[in-house]
Amino acid sequence: MKPSSANAWNPRWRLLACAAPAAAFFAAFWLLPVVRLLTLPATKGWGTYFAVLTDSSYLQSMANTVALSVGVTLATLVLGAAVGIYLARHAFTGRRMLLSLLTLPLSFPGVIIGFFVILLGGRQGLVADIGDSLFGERITFAYGLLGLFLAYLYFSLPRAIATYAAAAEAMNVQLEEAARSLGASRLRVARDVWMPELAPTTLACGAILFATSMGAFGTAFTLASKFEVIPITIYNEFTNYANFALAASLSIALGLVTWLVLFAARRFGANPVAR
Amino acid sequence: MRKNVQPKAPFLLAVTVLVSLFMIAPMLLSVMAGLVNNYSAGLKSGLTLRWLGEVWENYGGTVGWSLALALACVIGTVLLGVPCAYALARSRTRAAHIFEELLTLPVAVPGLATALALILAYGQLTAFRQSFAFILVGHMVFTLPFMVRTVSSALQRDDLLALEEAARSLGANFRQRFMGILVPAVFPAIVAGSLMVFTLSVGEFNLTWMLHTPLTRTLPVGLADSYASMRIEIGSAYTLVFFAVILPVLWGLQYLANLMQKRHGT
């Protein structure tokens, strides 16, 4: 070790040396494999890249996924904002406990959430039992669109609640009091005071909720839903039909959609990765 | 149900109660289902630990592996990520900016795509493909940006620049400055990043399901397997094992992180 010569190092080289291990790891285990993935569909002809647009069943699956993700995102934003604002504004015993319980599912793998929906709406589920004793009919909703929607809602809500609770605590109360004292109704306050103030939060949170829903695989996998979403389509192409080029092409399409939404959100000033 | 200071929000209260029920009821339901003799008969059939025992027999190994994997993932991302965060915090060149953008791509791109890419590139290396290292690499690629971002934003504080400069003028070399000043100063951020990485790794399924082999199974992979092939009581008992083993670890780490924040944070 020669500290004097190390000190004489050009700071630029030092920074490069600091970044080098991470860069090498990233290049070897993400960049290179992804380049491989990007070029793979070309081996089956250029048309493979557009399979998601030209094949009606893939297009349907993609449209399903986008529609489901948009619906879940909108519902989550409304519900999450309501709960977040309520929890930030009202002090009651057990509030912190409730907040930590509500955000706990952030650490659950998607498969658990699929299982929860089966417990609620599956063939032996809670709703089926209640329906049986009330109307003599076993109601199941776990394996259709409603089950998928509720499951996606379940894993989306904790993130929205946590984000809105934090944002609402930082909100300016005076503005709201001023609006109230001037006679604004509850709805007006929500529209003219809350919405503008929470707009950046909504944009960032909405983008990440949408991206998470688009790529969610475990939940749909557990539910084995009749409503096919694109991650399941990719999985089937890859595992059941060993159609690697097509799986790669669909992955590219999926990656492109989620990345574009996150990119657009960041363009408008939101930073989704830093929670 | 709840006494509130501002009793003016009946709509928000109703939504909060409903959402809380929706979020908490399934957790209670699954805990109950893992402990009863017969799920369809309900609590009347009596409580038992039999299902937990069966889970431990069939899937016990996955718990240890998941924890070890998450720990390795934290160590790996700290070793790679903290120096990288320093480089990104101190250089505002265009290249650094592009590199940071690239590094966060695995978060934006669905895990399934990353997993496919890894299998296509390294699937032929059988020894690697069949080891836990293959899953570890996938988890690290996915979690590295969280570590780098958290630590790098902490390193950008102005007072740190001044401290580093002062140490340099007093003759401290880079290693002394890095280990003696920078790392202790951003230690809370490193802990927060580690907590995030650990949580993500323990619950990761999208990547892991594609990367795993019958001999390399993690807890979420085992869960999916039990949901597909076992009876509902065993699935529930396994979910209970997830809660019982993982949550105390997460809470412990959270407590530690808060403690650090109080001691080191300003």
Boltz contact constraints between the chains, C-beta under 6 A:
constraints:
  - contact:
      token1: [A, 3]
      token2: [B, 173]
      max_distance: 6.0
  - contact:
      token1: [A, 6]
      token2: [B, 173]
      max_distance: 6.0
  - contact:
      token1: [A, 6]
      token2: [B, 174]
      max_distance: 6.0
  - contact:
      token1: [A, 7]
      token2: [B, 173]
      max_distance: 6.0
  - contact:
      token1: [A, 15]
      token2: [B, 87]
      max_distance: 6.0
  - contact:
      token1: [A, 15]
      token2: [B, 90]
      max_distance: 6.0
  - contact:
      token1: [A, 15]
      token2: [B, 91]
      max_distance: 6.0
  - contact:
      token1: [A, 18]
      token2: [B, 83]
      max_distance: 6.0
  - contact:
      token1: [A, 18]
      token2: [B, 86]
      max_distance: 6.0
  - contact:
      token1: [A, 18]
      token2: [B, 87]
      max_distance: 6.0
  - contact:
      token1: [A, 19]
      token2: [B, 84]
      max_distance: 6.0
  - contact:
      token1: [A, 19]
      token2: [B, 87]
      max_distance: 6.0
  - contact:
      token1: [A, 21]
      token2: [B, 80]
      max_distance: 6.0
  - contact:
      token1: [A, 22]
      token2: [B, 80]
      max_distance: 6.0
  - contact:
      token1: [A, 22]
      token2: [B, 84]
      max_distance: 6.0
  - contact:
      token1: [A, 25]
      token2: [B, 80]
      max_distance: 6.0
  - contact:
      token1: [A, 29]
      token2: [B, 137]
      max_distance: 6.0
  - contact:
      token1: [A, 29]
      token2: [B, 141]
      max_distance: 6.0
  - contact:
      token1: [A, 30]
      token2: [B, 106]
      max_distance: 6.0
  - contact:
      token1: [A, 30]
      token2: [B, 141]
      max_distance: 6.0
  - contact:
      token1: [A, 33]
      token2: [B, 117]
      max_distance: 6.0
  - contact:
      token1: [A, 33]
      token2: [B, 118]
      max_distance: 6.0
  - contact:
      token1: [A, 33]
      token2: [B, 121]
      max_distance: 6.0
  - contact:
      token1: [A, 34]
      token2: [B, 117]
      max_distance: 6.0
  - contact:
      token1: [A, 36]
      token2: [B, 120]
      max_distance: 6.0
  - contact:
      token1: [A, 36]
      token2: [B, 121]
      max_distance: 6.0
  - contact:
      token1: [A, 37]
      token2: [B, 117]
      max_distance: 6.0
  - contact:
      token1: [A, 37]
      token2: [B, 120]
      max_distance: 6.0
  - contact:
      token1: [A, 79]
      token2: [B, 19]
      max_distance: 6.0
  - contact:
      token1: [A, 82]
      token2: [B, 12]
      max_distance: 6.0
  - contact:
      token1: [A, 82]
      token2: [B, 15]
      max_distance: 6.0
  - contact:
      token1: [A, 83]
      token2: [B, 16]
      max_distance: 6.0
  - contact:
      token1: [A, 83]
      token2: [B, 19]
      max_distance: 6.0
  - contact:
      token1: [A, 86]
      token2: [B, 12]
      max_distance: 6.0
  - contact:
      token1: [A, 86]
      token2: [B, 16]
      max_distance: 6.0
  - contact:
      token1: [A, 90]
      token2: [B, 4]
      max_distance: 6.0
  - contact:
      token1: [A, 91]
      token2: [B, 5]
      max_distance: 6.0
  - contact:
      token1: [A, 92]
      token2: [B, 2]
      max_distance: 6.0
  - contact:
      token1: [A, 92]
      token2: [B, 3]
      max_distance: 6.0
  - contact:
      token1: [A, 92]
      token2: [B, 4]
      max_distance: 6.0
  - contact:
      token1: [A, 101]
      token2: [B, 24]
      max_distance: 6.0
  - contact:
      token1: [A, 102]
      token2: [B, 23]
      max_distance: 6.0
  - contact:
      token1: [A, 107]
      token2: [B, 199]
      max_distance: 6.0
  - contact:
      token1: [A, 107]
      token2: [B, 203]
      max_distance: 6.0
  - contact:
      token1: [A, 107]
      token2: [B, 250]
      max_distance: 6.0
  - contact:
      token1: [A, 108]
      token2: [B, 203]
      max_distance: 6.0
  - contact:
      token1: [A, 109]
      token2: [B, 203]
      max_distance: 6.0
  - contact:
      token1: [A, 109]
      token2: [B, 205]
      max_distance: 6.0
  - contact:
      token1: [A, 109]
      token2: [B, 220]
      max_distance: 6.0
  - contact:
      token1: [A, 110]
      token2: [B, 205]
      max_distance: 6.0
  - contact:
      token1: [A, 111]
      token2: [B, 205]
      max_distance: 6.0
  - contact:
      token1: [A, 111]
      token2: [B, 220]
      max_distance: 6.0
  - contact:
      token1: [A, 111]
      token2: [B, 223]
      max_distance: 6.0
  - contact:
      token1: [A, 111]
      token2: [B, 224]
      max_distance: 6.0
  - contact:
      token1: [A, 112]
      token2: [B, 239]
      max_distance: 6.0
  - contact:
      token1: [A, 115]
      token2: [B, 227]
      max_distance: 6.0
  - contact:
      token1: [A, 115]
      token2: [B, 235]
      max_distance: 6.0
  - contact:
      token1: [A, 116]
      token2: [B, 26]
      max_distance: 6.0
  - contact:
      token1: [A, 119]
      token2: [B, 29]
      max_distance: 6.0
  - contact:
      token1: [A, 119]
      token2: [B, 30]
      max_distance: 6.0
  - contact:
      token1: [A, 124]
      token2: [B, 40]
      max_distance: 6.0
  - contact:
      token1: [A, 124]
      token2: [B, 232]
      max_distance: 6.0
  - contact:
      token1: [A, 215]
      token2: [B, 110]
      max_distance: 6.0
  - contact:
      token1: [A, 217]
      token2: [B, 112]
      max_distance: 6.0
  - contact:
      token1: [A, 217]
      token2: [B, 206]
      max_distance: 6.0
  - contact:
      token1: [A, 218]
      token2: [B, 205]
      max_distance: 6.0
  - contact:
      token1: [A, 222]
      token2: [B, 227]
      max_distance: 6.0
  - contact:
      token1: [A, 231]
      token2: [B, 112]
      max_distance: 6.0
  - contact:
      token1: [A, 234]
      token2: [B, 112]
      max_distance: 6.0
  - contact:
      token1: [A, 251]
      token2: [B, 113]
      max_distance: 6.0
  - contact:
      token1: [A, 251]
      token2: [B, 116]
      max_distance: 6.0
  - contact:
      token1: [A, 254]
      token2: [B, 110]
      max_distance: 6.0
  - contact:
      token1: [A, 255]
      token2: [B, 109]
      max_distance: 6.0
  - contact:
      token1: [A, 255]
      token2: [B, 113]
      max_distance: 6.0
  - contact:
      token1: [A, 258]
      token2: [B, 108]
      max_distance: 6.0
  - contact:
      token1: [A, 259]
      token2: [B, 108]
      max_distance: 6.0
  - contact:
      token1: [A, 262]
      token2: [B, 108]
      max_distance: 6.0
  - contact:
      token1: [A, 273]
      token2: [B, 104]
      max_distance: 6.0
  - contact:
      token1: [A, 273]
      token2: [B, 107]
      max_distance: 6.0
  - contact:
      token1: [A, 273]
      token2: [B, 149]
      max_distance: 6.0
  - contact:
      token1: [A, 274]
      token2: [B, 149]
      max_distance: 6.0
